[in-house]
Amino acid sequence: MFDIPEQYKQARIVFTKKLKELGFMQFQKSVWICPYPCSEIVEALKGIYEIRPFVKLALVDNIDREKYLIKHFFQ
């Protein structure tokens, strides 16, 4: 999840484009999810695009709409 300030708009655009390319799904406007281990790539992207302070990573065990997400990622 992220809250990237407007002054970093270009970095935000490129970051979200990269998340899409990597198979992440937009769950809410600034919340992206992936069912696979992704900590290393997210940390690398935060450094590359210089947005480290604005991006937070959470590991979640349970989430609403689980059946929809399973269908999206695995079928």
C-alpha distances in whole Angstrom, upper triangle without the diagonal:
4,7,10,13,16,18,15,15,17,15,12,14,15,11,11,14,14,11,14,17,15,15,12,12,10,10,9,9,5,4,6,8,11,14,16,15,13,12,15,14,11,12,15,13,12,15,17,15,15,12,12,11,9,6,5,6,8,11,12,16,16,15,16,18,18,21,20,17,20,22,19,19,22,25
4,6,9,12,14,12,12,14,12,9,12,13,10,10,14,14,12,15,17,17,17,14,14,12,12,11,9,5,7,9,12,15,18,19,18,15,14,16,15,11,13,15,12,10,14,15,13,13,9,10,9,6,4,6,9,11,14,16,20,20,18,20,21,22,25,23,20,23,25,22,22,25,28
4,6,9,12,10,11,13,12,9,12,14,12,12,16,16,15,17,20,20,20,17,17,14,14,12,10,7,9,12,15,18,21,22,22,19,18,20,18,15,15,17,15,12,15,17,14,13,10,11,9,5,7,9,12,14,18,19,23,23,21,22,23,25,28,26,23,26,28,25,25,29,31
4,7,8,6,7,10,8,6,10,12,10,11,14,15,15,17,19,19,21,18,18,15,17,14,12,9,12,14,17,20,23,24,23,19,18,20,18,14,15,16,13,11,14,14,11,10,7,9,9,5,7,11,14,17,20,22,25,26,24,25,26,27,30,28,25,28,30,27,26,30,32
4,5,6,7,10,10,8,12,14,13,14,17,18,18,20,22,23,24,21,21,19,20,17,14,12,15,17,21,23,27,27,27,23,22,23,21,18,18,19,16,14,16,16,13,12,9,12,10,8,11,14,17,20,24,25,29,29,27,28,29,31,33,31,29,32,33,30,30,33,35
4,5,5,9,10,9,11,13,14,14,16,18,19,20,23,24,25,22,22,19,21,18,15,13,17,19,22,25,29,29,29,25,25,25,23,20,21,21,18,16,18,18,14,14,12,15,14,11,14,17,20,23,27,28,32,32,29,30,31,32,35,32,30,33,34,31,31,35,36
4,6,8,9,10,12,14,14,16,18,19,20,22,24,25,26,24,25,22,24,21,18,16,19,21,24,27,30,31,30,26,25,25,23,21,21,21,18,16,17,16,13,12,11,14,14,12,15,18,22,25,28,30,34,34,32,33,34,35,37,35,33,36,37,33,33,37,38
4,6,5,6,9,10,10,12,14,15,16,19,20,21,23,21,22,19,21,20,16,14,17,18,22,24,27,27,26,23,22,22,20,17,17,17,14,12,13,13,9,9,8,11,12,10,12,16,19,22,25,27,31,32,30,31,32,32,35,32,30,33,34,30,30,33,35
4,5,5,6,9,10,11,12,14,15,17,18,20,21,20,20,18,20,18,14,13,16,17,21,23,27,27,27,23,23,23,20,18,19,19,15,14,16,15,11,12,10,14,14,12,14,17,20,23,26,27,31,31,29,30,30,31,33,31,28,31,32,28,28,32,34
4,5,5,6,8,10,11,12,14,16,17,18,20,19,20,18,21,20,16,15,18,18,21,23,26,26,26,22,22,22,19,17,18,17,14,13,15,13,9,11,11,15,16,14,15,18,21,24,27,28,32,32,30,31,31,32,34,31,29,32,32,28,28,31,33
4,5,5,6,9,10,10,12,14,15,16,19,17,18,17,20,19,16,14,16,16,19,20,24,24,23,19,19,19,16,14,14,14,10,10,11,9,6,8,7,11,13,11,12,15,17,21,24,26,29,30,28,30,30,30,32,30,27,30,31,27,26,30,32
4,6,5,6,8,10,11,12,14,15,17,15,16,14,16,15,12,10,12,13,16,18,22,22,22,18,18,18,16,13,15,14,11,10,13,12,8,10,8,11,13,10,10,14,15,19,21,23,27,27,25,26,26,27,29,27,24,27,28,24,24,27,29
4,5,5,6,9,10,11,12,14,16,14,15,13,16,15,12,11,14,13,17,18,22,22,23,19,20,20,17,15,17,16,12,13,15,13,10,13,12,15,16,14,13,17,18,21,23,25,28,28,26,27,27,27,29,26,24,27,27,23,23,27,28
4,6,5,6,9,10,10,12,14,14,15,14,18,17,15,13,15,14,17,18,21,21,21,17,18,18,14,13,15,14,10,11,13,11,8,11,11,14,16,14,14,17,18,21,23,25,28,29,27,28,28,28,30,27,24,27,27,23,23,26,27
4,5,5,6,9,10,11,13,11,13,12,15,15,13,11,12,11,14,15,18,18,18,14,15,15,11,10,12,11,7,8,11,9,7,10,9,11,14,12,10,13,14,17,19,21,25,25,24,25,25,25,27,25,22,24,25,21,20,24,26
4,5,5,6,9,10,11,9,10,9,12,12,10,9,10,9,12,13,17,17,18,14,16,16,13,11,14,14,10,11,14,13,11,14,12,14,16,13,11,14,14,17,19,20,23,24,22,23,22,23,24,22,19,22,22,18,18,22,23
4,5,5,6,9,10,10,11,11,15,15,13,12,13,11,14,14,18,18,19,16,17,17,14,13,16,15,11,13,16,14,12,15,14,17,19,16,15,17,17,20,21,23,26,26,24,25,24,24,25,23,20,22,22,19,18,21,23
4,5,5,6,9,9,11,12,15,17,15,14,14,11,13,13,16,16,16,13,14,14,10,10,13,12,9,11,13,12,11,14,14,15,18,16,14,16,16,18,20,21,24,25,24,25,24,24,25,23,20,22,22,19,17,20,22
4,5,5,6,5,8,9,12,14,13,11,11,8,9,9,13,13,13,10,12,13,10,9,12,12,9,11,14,13,12,15,14,15,17,15,12,14,13,15,16,18,21,21,20,21,21,20,22,19,16,18,19,16,14,18,20
4,5,5,5,7,8,12,13,13,13,12,9,10,10,13,14,15,13,16,16,13,12,16,16,13,15,18,17,16,19,17,19,21,18,16,17,16,18,19,19,22,22,20,21,20,20,21,18,15,17,17,14,13,16,18
4,5,7,10,12,15,17,17,16,15,12,13,12,15,14,16,13,16,16,12,13,16,15,13,16,18,16,16,19,18,20,22,20,18,19,18,20,20,22,24,24,23,24,23,22,23,20,18,19,19,15,14,17,18
4,6,9,12,15,17,17,16,15,11,11,9,11,11,12,10,13,13,9,10,14,13,11,14,17,15,16,19,18,19,21,20,17,17,16,17,17,19,21,22,21,23,21,20,21,19,16,17,18,14,12,15,17
4,6,10,12,15,16,15,14,10,9,7,9,10,12,11,14,15,12,12,16,16,14,17,20,19,19,21,20,21,23,21,18,18,16,17,17,17,19,20,18,20,18,17,18,16,13,14,14,11,9,12,14
4,7,9,12,13,12,10,6,5,5,8,9,11,10,13,14,12,11,15,15,13,15,18,18,17,20,18,18,20,18,15,15,13,14,14,15,17,17,15,17,16,15,17,14,11,13,14,11,9,13,15
4,6,9,11,11,9,5,5,7,9,12,14,13,15,18,15,14,18,19,16,18,21,21,20,22,20,20,22,19,16,16,14,15,15,15,17,16,14,15,13,13,14,12,9,12,12,9,9,12,14
4,6,7,8,6,4,6,9,12,15,17,15,17,19,17,15,18,19,17,17,21,21,19,21,18,19,20,17,14,15,14,15,16,15,18,17,14,14,13,14,16,13,11,14,15,11,12,16,17
4,7,8,5,5,6,10,12,15,17,16,18,20,19,16,20,21,19,19,23,23,22,23,20,20,21,18,15,15,14,13,14,13,15,14,11,11,10,12,14,11,10,13,14,12,13,16,18
4,6,5,7,9,13,16,18,20,18,19,22,20,17,20,22,20,19,23,23,21,22,19,20,20,16,14,14,14,14,16,15,18,16,13,13,13,15,17,14,13,17,18,15,16,20,21
4,6,8,11,15,18,20,21,19,20,22,20,17,20,22,19,18,22,22,19,20,17,18,18,14,13,14,15,16,18,18,21,20,17,16,16,18,20,18,16,20,21,18,19,22,24
4,7,10,14,17,19,19,17,17,19,17,14,17,18,15,14,18,19,16,17,14,15,14,11,10,10,12,13,16,16,20,19,16,17,18,19,21,19,17,20,22,19,19,23,25
4,7,10,13,15,16,14,15,18,16,13,16,18,15,15,19,19,17,18,15,15,15,12,10,10,10,10,13,13,16,15,13,14,15,16,18,16,14,17,19,16,16,20,22
4,7,11,12,13,11,13,15,14,11,14,16,14,14,18,18,17,18,15,16,17,14,11,11,10,10,12,12,15,15,13,14,14,15,17,15,12,15,16,13,13,17,19
4,7,9,11,10,12,15,13,11,15,17,15,16,19,20,19,21,18,18,19,16,13,12,10,9,10,10,12,12,11,13,12,12,14,13,9,12,14,11,10,14,16
4,6,8,7,10,13,12,11,14,16,15,16,19,20,20,22,19,19,21,19,15,14,11,11,10,10,12,13,12,14,14,12,14,13,9,11,13,11,8,11,14
4,7,9,11,14,14,13,16,18,18,19,22,23,23,25,23,22,23,22,18,16,13,12,10,9,10,11,11,14,13,11,13,13,9,9,12,10,8,9,13
4,6,9,11,11,12,15,16,16,18,20,21,22,24,22,21,23,22,18,16,13,12,10,11,12,14,15,17,17,15,16,16,13,12,15,13,10,11,15
4,6,8,9,10,12,13,14,16,18,19,20,22,20,19,21,20,16,15,11,11,9,11,12,15,16,19,20,17,19,20,16,16,18,17,14,15,19
4,6,6,6,9,10,11,12,14,15,17,18,17,15,18,17,13,12,9,10,10,12,14,17,17,20,21,19,21,21,17,17,20,18,15,17,20
4,6,5,6,9,10,11,12,14,16,16,15,13,15,15,12,10,7,9,9,12,15,18,18,22,23,21,24,23,19,20,23,21,18,20,24
4,6,5,6,9,10,11,12,14,15,15,13,16,16,13,13,11,13,13,16,19,21,22,25,26,24,27,26,22,23,25,23,20,22,25
4,5,5,6,9,10,10,12,14,14,12,16,16,13,13,11,14,14,17,20,22,22,25,25,24,26,25,21,22,24,21,18,21,24
4,5,5,6,9,10,11,12,11,10,13,12,9,9,8,11,12,15,18,20,20,23,24,22,25,24,20,22,24,21,19,21,24
4,6,5,6,9,10,10,10,8,11,12,9,10,9,12,14,17,20,23,23,26,27,25,28,27,24,25,27,25,22,25,28
4,5,5,6,9,10,10,9,13,14,12,13,12,16,17,20,23,26,26,28,29,28,30,29,25,26,28,26,23,26,29
4,5,5,6,8,8,8,12,12,10,12,12,15,17,20,23,25,25,27,27,27,29,27,24,25,27,24,22,25,28
4,6,6,6,5,5,8,9,7,10,10,14,17,20,23,25,24,27,28,27,30,28,25,27,29,26,24,27,30
4,6,5,7,6,10,11,10,13,14,17,20,23,26,28,28,31,31,31,33,32,28,30,32,29,27,30,33
4,6,8,9,13,13,12,15,16,20,22,25,28,30,29,32,32,32,34,32,29,30,32,29,27,30,32
4,6,8,11,11,11,14,16,19,22,25,28,30,29,31,31,31,33,31,28,30,31,28,26,30,32
4,6,8,9,10,13,15,19,22,25,29,30,29,32,32,32,35,33,30,32,34,30,29,32,35
4,6,6,7,10,13,16,19,22,26,27,26,28,29,29,32,30,27,30,31,28,27,30,33
4,6,6,8,10,14,17,20,24,26,25,27,29,29,32,30,27,29,31,28,27,30,33
4,6,8,11,14,18,21,24,26,25,27,29,29,32,31,28,30,33,30,29,32,35
4,7,10,13,17,19,23,24,23,25,26,27,30,28,25,28,30,27,26,30,32
4,7,10,14,16,20,21,20,22,23,24,27,25,22,25,27,24,23,26,29
4,7,10,13,16,18,17,20,22,21,25,24,21,23,26,23,22,25,28
4,7,10,13,15,15,18,20,19,22,22,18,20,23,21,19,22,25
4,6,10,12,12,15,17,16,20,20,17,18,21,20,18,21,24
4,7,9,11,14,16,15,18,19,15,16,20,19,17,19,22
4,6,7,11,13,12,15,16,13,14,18,17,16,18,21
4,7,11,13,11,14,16,13,13,17,17,16,17,20
4,7,10,8,11,13,11,12,15,16,15,17,19
4,6,6,10,11,9,11,14,14,14,16,18
4,5,8,9,9,11,13,14,15,17,18
4,6,5,6,9,10,11,12,14,15
4,5,5,6,9,10,11,12,13
4,5,5,6,9,10,10,11
4,6,5,6,9,10,10
4,5,5,6,8,10
4,5,5,6,7
4,6,5,5
4,6,6
4,6
4
